[in-house]
């Protein structure tokens, strides 16, 4: 046998992985374990990355069995539109979340959810719970949209708060007459994009936000007639802002339920957004 043939046979006998300088171990390399996170160091981003993501089916089964408490972190408007997981704890998350609303036992099993996979309110609230000492914490990233999409039942919430129920509704025509006679001040609660698209009622006061505006943004006279409006009858920003105004002591509060869409549909003039 020639030397060349012997060399070829010896090369073929060498395992391919060894010949390439790789380990002969064909098993998967173990994943590097994450360093533990101490209470107080959790963030929304870490919670999104590290916490278990429970499926809708798993949450439905566990909540029905009573072994898991669902924590709803959605805005009130989202709750009105989609409902809530039956038996869920409703919290104002994450900015003004009150940890005392959670179960007293730090061993309680909690799953946080908001609207859908890209919503960060649930992981942010979960991080707050973890930093407060809760350890059996997970998220349902599918959110209430995924819950509804899977055909799971929901609980409806009240359409209006007690404060909002006391606000008077006015038509576009009634509001226009009040503005023309200077008997009322228009209060615009729309977003910047809505204002740019539809304009604003001439002379309207533009609020900085729905829930965070200050009393100083409104007239000094607590008895002044205020007419709040937002986008359309489906929009809840105007009644919510009107309810907040009432907590400041304003007593003559109204909502133009048709919103700026109804105003423009009636052919009334608007001013361009500043």
N, C-alpha and C positions, 0 to 999 in steps of 0.2 A: 504494500500500500504506500502510495506516495506521501511525502511530508505535507503537501498541500491538502490532500484529502483528510489526513489525520487532524490537521488544524481546523478544518471545516467542521468535522464531527465533534471536536471538543467544544467549539463555540456553540453548536446547536444544543449541546448538553447543558449549557449554562442557562438557568431560568432567566427569562426576559427581564424581569424586574431587577435582578441582581446585575445583569449586564449593563443596565442603564444607571446603576448606582442607587436604585430605590430599595426600600425595605421590602423584604419578602412577606411581611405581615399584610394580609389582604383585608383585615378587619378595618372598620371605620375608625378614624382617629377620634379620640374622645374630645368633645367640645370643652373649651375653656369655661370653667364655672365663673359666674358673675360674682363679683365681690358683694358681700352683704351690705345693705343700705340701712343705716341707723335711723331711728325715728327722729324726725326733724330735718332730714336731708332729702326727703322725697319731693319730687317735682311732678308736674303734669306729664312732662316728656318721659321721665323715668317710669311713671306709672303706665303710660301708654306702651312702653317698650317691655317692661318686666312683668306686669300683672297678668294673670290668666285671663284669656278672652273666652268667656262662656258663651256657648251657642244659645239661640232662642229656645231650642228644645230642652237643653239642660236647665236653663233658668225656669222655664215653665214647669218642669217636673219638680224641681227643688222648692220653688215658691208654693206650689200646691201642697207639697208634703210638709211645709212649714219649717224646712231646714235651712232656708235662705231668705233673707230680706232684700227685696229690690228697693233701690233708692233712686228716685226720679230727679234728675238734675235739669230738666227742661224748663224753658220759659213758659209762662202762663199761656201765651198764644199757641205754642206747640202743643201743650196739653189740651187746649180747647179743640185744636184741629184733629189730633190723633187719639186723645184719651191717654190713660196711664195704665201701666201693668196693675192688675188687680191686687190690692193690698199694699201697693208701693208706698214708701215714705216719701213725701214731697218736700224737697228742700230748695232753698234759694241759693243755688250754687253757681260758680264757686266763690264769687267775691264776698258775699255776706253770709256764707254758710255758718250755721250755728251748730257746733259739734254736740252741744247738749241735746239736740233733737235726735241724735242717734241713740241706739240702745245703750244703757249704762254699762253693760258687760263688754269689755274689750275683746272677748272671745266670740262675739256675735258674728255670724257669717253674713257678709254684705256684698251685694253686687250692684255697682253703679252703672247707670245708663243715661244717655241723653237722646239726641235725635237720630244719629247715624254714625257710620264709621269715621267720618272726618271731624265730628264734633269733639272738642276738647274739654267740655264742661265735666263730663263724667270722670275722665282720668284726673282732672284737676281736683275734683271733690274727693276722689279716692285717695289722692296724695295727702290731702288735709286729714282724712281719717287715719291714714297710716302714721302720719306725724303726731297724731293724738294718741297713738298706742294701739289702735285696732290692727290686727294682724291677719285675719281671715277675710281678705279683701280681693275682689275681682271686678272685672268690668264686662258688660255686654256691648261690644262695639257696634253690633247691628242696630242698637238703639230701638226706639219705639217704632221707627219706620220698618225695621226688619221684623219686629214683633208683629206688627199689623200685617206686613207682607206674608208672614208665615201662617196667617189665619188665626192667631191667638186672640182670645177675648180681651177687651179693654174695659176700664171703668171710665165713665164720663165725669167731668168736673163741672161745677156750676159755671154757666156762661158769663155771669157777671158777679163781681164782688158786691158786698153790701153797699160800699161807697159808690160804685159805678151805677148801681141800680137807682140811686137817688138823683143822678144827673138827668136833666131834662134834654130830650131829643128835639131838635128843630130841623125843619126842612131847609132846602137851599133858598127858597123864596123868603121864608121867615128870617133866615140869617142875613140875606142881602138887604132886607128892609131894616134890620137892626143896625147893620154897618152903615147904611146910607144915612140914617138919622143920628148916627154916632151914639146910639144907645148901648152898643156892645163893642167889645174888642175881639177881633179875630185872633186866634192862637193856633199857629201852624205847628203840627207835631210830626210832619213828614221828614223823611231822610233827605239828604242833599241830592241824591239821584232823582228822587220823585219830584223835588222842587225844580230841578233843572229840566225835567221832562214836561211837567204840567204847569210850572209857574206857581205863584202863590196868590192868595187873596190880597188885593191891594190894601196896604196898611197893616197887614197881619204882623203879629209878633212871632218871631221864629224861635222856638224852644231849642235848647242845646241838645236835649235828649228826652226820652220818654220818662224814665224812672229816676234820673239823676239831676233834673233841672232844679234850680233853686227858686225860692219865693221872690227873690230880687229880680228875676226875669219877667215877673208879672207886674201889673199895676200896683201902686202902693195902696190904693183903696180896696179893702177886702170886700166891699159891697159892690164893686164894679161888675157889670155883666160881662162874662167871658164866654166865647163860643169856640170850643176846640174842634179841630178837624184834622183828619189824616188823609189816607188815600181813597178809601171806598167803604161801603157798608161792612165788608169783611175785615177791615183793619180794626185792630183793638187798641192801637196806640192812643187815639183820642180819648176814649172813655177812661183808659188807665191814667193818662196825664190829668184828665179832669178830676179823677178821684184823688190824685196826689195834691192837686190844687186845693181841694176841700180840706185836706189835712192841714194846710197852711192857714185855714180860716176863711177862705173864699166861700161865699154862700149863694151867689147868683151865677151858677155854672151850667153851661149847656154844651151839647155836642151836635155838630152838623154831621149826621150819620152818613150822608151821601158822599162826603169827602170832596177832595179837589176834583176828582173825576166827575162827580155829580155837578159840581160848580161849573166846570168847563162844558159839560154836556148841555147845560142850560143856556149856554151862549154868553155867560157873564165874563167880564174882563178879568184878566190876571196880570200880575206884575212879574217880570222876569226874576228868577232867583238871584240873590246878590252873589 
